[in-house]
Amino acid sequence: MNKGNVKLESKDDDICQVLSDEEVFADLFNGALFNGLQVIRPEMLAQMNEKKYLNITGKGQRRVILKRIRDVQKYAALRDGCLAVVLAAEGQREIHFAMPVRSMLYDAVDYTAQVEQITKAHREQKDLKNSAEYLSGLKKSDRLLPVITIVFYYGEEQRWYGPLSLHDMLEIPEEIQPFKKYIQDYKVNLVYSGSVDSRNFRTGLQDVFNLLPLMKDKEGMKAALEENKEYYSHMDKKRGWVLSKFLNIPELKTEDQEGEVVDMCTAIEEMIRDGRDEGITQGERKVNRLIQILLEESKQDEITRAVYDQHYQKKLFEKYGI
């Protein structure tokens, strides 16, 4: 049987908007990492600036500006109003073959920023007392906030075949294989429908994880809707808003719908029937993805060349696996 695809056209900005919602953000971490335990509550969260501009002292005391942009990042105050952990979610619609390095860099920037902030405070207070403290800019008692990064893969394939750790990306010579433990590893906290139990979620993410695996199976999607017709026909408005963002159902993307429930069953059936793409071609989506990557890497000159030079554009598609 030819199953057919339900084309997933969700926009990255829409996904970031959903993940920025504190109830959804807390639910993502609780359901994906903490087995449904309500470790993070929405009222604990405080928004952070996702744009990172970090001055680092390089070779010859030269200052280098490193810019990274997180998708969504928040502080979480776990007890006594003290900021105890930094949480970040990176939405990923396409497989990224350098994700371990990318995640490692994001986290390293966050930790380095914390060190610089503490160092600046000590220098302003002039309370560093010995050579070790002057050298590091830290006191022995100083501690950093832990950083936890989730990579949320919501592509229609729902099968991640990219690397999940730094070791997966390395070509380690046979001679040093027995000593591989000395090569530091860095693992990705990947979250997608195949890595979670949807029952651990309390928001519309539960429905997202239930339906994403069916995006390449029209008949399976129709069967799921029919089996749960009453539920999807009278879905809680907030849950419907979350699901509509991932499935790209424009008329349901706003939270100002009348009433407390929405008819997601009819909306999804229309999406399947129409196969809407909102006028965006596959080529345009690839170009948009390329520009996003180049922006993240601050390669403004390459963006201009890629837009006007199709041969160069093709080379970049191959380079970044687009």
PAMIPA-608630 format. One record per residue (C-alpha): x, y, z; residue in one letter. Coordinates in steps of 0.25 Angstrom, whole numbers, padded with zeros to 4 digits, always signed. Layout:
<sites>
XYZA...
</sites>
This chain:
<sites>
+0000+0000+0000M+0005+0014-0004N+0004+0021+0010K+0008+0035+0004G+0013+0047+0012N+0007+0058+0020V+0016+0069+0017K+0021+0076+0029L+0023+0091+0026E+0024+0096+0040S+0032+0109+0041K+0044+0110+0050D+0039+0123+0056D+0026+0117+0060D+0033+0105+0067I+0042+0115+0075C+0029+0123+0079Q+0023+0110+0084V+0035+0106+0092L+0036+0120+0098S+0023+0118+0105D+0027+0115+0119E+0017+0104+0121E+0021+0097+0108V+0036+0099+0111F+0035+0093+0125A+0026+0081+0120D+0037+0078+0109L+0048+0076+0120F+0039+0069+0130N+0034+0059+0119G+0047+0057+0112A+0057+0057+0123L+0050+0055+0136F+0040+0044+0132N+0028+0053+0134G+0032+0057+0148L+0029+0072+0150Q+0043+0076+0154V+0042+0089+0146I+0029+0098+0147R+0025+0110+0138P+0026+0120+0150E+0041+0116+0152M+0045+0120+0139L+0051+0134+0134A+0054+0138+0120Q+0069+0139+0116M+0075+0146+0104N+0077+0136+0093E+0087+0144+0086K+0101+0142+0091K+0112+0152+0089Y+0125+0147+0096L+0138+0154+0096N+0149+0144+0097I+0164+0146+0099T+0171+0140+0087G+0186+0138+0083K+0194+0150+0086G+0184+0156+0096Q+0175+0159+0084R+0160+0160+0087R+0151+0151+0078V+0136+0153+0078I+0128+0140+0077L+0114+0141+0074K+0104+0129+0076R+0089+0130+0076I+0081+0120+0084R+0066+0116+0080D+0060+0117+0094V+0067+0119+0107Q+0062+0121+0121K+0067+0121+0135Y+0060+0112+0145A+0060+0115+0160A+0058+0102+0167L+0058+0106+0181R+0058+0118+0190D+0057+0127+0178G+0072+0124+0174C+0075+0122+0160L+0080+0108+0160A+0080+0103+0145V+0080+0108+0131V+0071+0101+0121L+0072+0102+0106A+0064+0096+0095A+0069+0096+0080E+0058+0093+0070G+0063+0084+0059Q+0055+0082+0046R+0066+0075+0038E+0077+0065+0042I+0090+0073+0046H+0102+0065+0045F+0110+0074+0054A+0100+0075+0065M+0109+0070+0076P+0120+0080+0073V+0109+0091+0071R+0103+0087+0085S+0116+0087+0091M+0120+0101+0086L+0106+0106+0091Y+0108+0101+0105D+0123+0105+0105A+0119+0119+0102V+0109+0119+0113D+0119+0114+0123Y+0130+0124+0118T+0120+0135+0120A+0117+0131+0134Q+0132+0131+0137V+0134+0144+0131E+0122+0150+0139Q+0128+0144+0152I+0142+0149+0149T+0136+0163+0146K+0129+0164+0159A+0142+0160+0167H+0150+0170+0160R+0140+0181+0163E+0140+0177+0177Q+0155+0175+0178K+0154+0162+0186D+0163+0153+0179L+0174+0150+0189K+0185+0141+0183N+0192+0137+0170S+0182+0125+0167A+0170+0134+0169E+0176+0145+0160Y+0180+0135+0150L+0166+0129+0148S+0158+0141+0153G+0150+0131+0162L+0151+0127+0176K+0151+0113+0180K+0137+0114+0186S+0131+0119+0173D+0121+0110+0165R+0115+0111+0152L+0100+0108+0148L+0098+0095+0141P+0094+0096+0126V+0084+0086+0120I+0082+0087+0105T+0071+0079+0098I+0071+0077+0083V+0057+0075+0079F+0056+0068+0065Y+0042+0071+0059Y+0045+0067+0044G+0035+0059+0037E+0045+0047+0036E+0045+0045+0051Q+0057+0037+0049R+0070+0043+0054W+0082+0037+0046Y+0092+0048+0050G+0103+0047+0061P+0098+0047+0075L+0112+0049+0082S+0125+0055+0078L+0132+0041+0078H+0122+0038+0067D+0128+0049+0058M+0143+0045+0061L+0151+0036+0052E+0160+0030+0064I+0173+0023+0059P+0173+0008+0062E+0186+0010+0071E+0179+0019+0081I+0165+0012+0081Q+0169+0005+0094P+0171+0019+0100F+0158+0025+0095K+0154+0029+0109K+0164+0040+0109Y+0157+0047+0097I+0146+0055+0103Q+0133+0052+0098D+0120+0061+0097Y+0106+0055+0096K+0094+0061+0090V+0081+0061+0098N+0072+0057+0086L+0057+0058+0087V+0048+0053+0077Y+0036+0044+0076S+0044+0031+0076G+0052+0035+0089S+0041+0039+0098V+0028+0033+0104D+0017+0043+0100S+0009+0040+0113R+0020+0047+0121N+0015+0061+0115F+0003+0069+0119R+0002+0080+0108T+0000+0079+0093G+0014+0073+0092L+0007+0060+0096Q-0001+0061+0083D+0011+0066+0075V+0019+0053+0079F+0007+0044+0076N+0005+0050+0062L+0019+0053+0057L+0022+0039+0054P+0010+0038+0045L+0014+0050+0036M+0019+0040+0025K+0007+0032+0026D-0006+0038+0022K-0014+0026+0024E-0009+0024+0038G-0012+0038+0041M-0026+0037+0036K-0028+0024+0045A-0022+0031+0057A-0032+0043+0055L-0044+0033+0053E-0040+0025+0065E-0039+0038+0074N-0049+0046+0067K-0057+0051+0079E-0043+0056+0085Y-0038+0063+0073Y-0051+0069+0070S-0052+0076+0083H-0038+0078+0087M-0034+0088+0098D-0030+0101+0091K-0016+0102+0096K-0013+0088+0092R-0019+0091+0079G-0010+0103+0077W+0003+0095+0080V-0001+0084+0070L-0005+0094+0059S+0009+0101+0060K+0016+0088+0057F+0006+0083+0047L+0005+0097+0041N-0010+0100+0041I-0010+0115+0039P-0025+0117+0043E-0022+0111+0057L-0008+0117+0060K-0014+0128+0068T-0018+0127+0082E-0030+0136+0081D-0039+0126+0075Q-0054+0127+0081E-0058+0116+0092G-0049+0107+0100E-0048+0096+0089V-0044+0095+0075V-0047+0084+0064D-0033+0079+0061M-0039+0067+0054C-0046+0075+0043T-0033+0084+0041A-0024+0072+0040I-0033+0065+0030E-0033+0077+0022E-0018+0078+0023M-0017+0064+0018I-0026+0066+0006R-0021+0079+0002D-0006+0076+0003G-0004+0091+0005R+0010+0097+0004D+0007+0111+0005E+0014+0114-0008G+0028+0111-0002I+0036+0102-0012T+0046+0091-0008Q+0057+0100-0014G+0052+0112-0006E+0052+0104+0007R+0066+0099+0005K+0071+0114+0002V+0064+0118+0015N+0071+0107+0023R+0084+0111+0017L+0083+0126+0020I+0079+0122+0035Q+0092+0114+0036I+0100+0125+0030L+0094+0135+0039L+0097+0126+0051E+0112+0126+0047E+0112+0141+0044S+0116+0138+0029K+0109+0151+0023Q+0118+0151+0011D+0115+0136+0008E+0100+0139+0009I+0101+0150-0002T+0109+0141-0011R+0100+0129-0009A+0087+0137-0012V+0093+0141-0026Y+0102+0130-0030D+0094+0117-0031Q+0107+0108-0034H+0113+0113-0020Y+0099+0111-0014Q+0099+0097-0018K+0113+0095-0012K+0108+0100+0001L+0096+0091+0001F+0106+0079-0001E+0115+0085+0010K+0104+0086+0021Y+0096+0074+0016G+0084+0082+0012I
</sites>
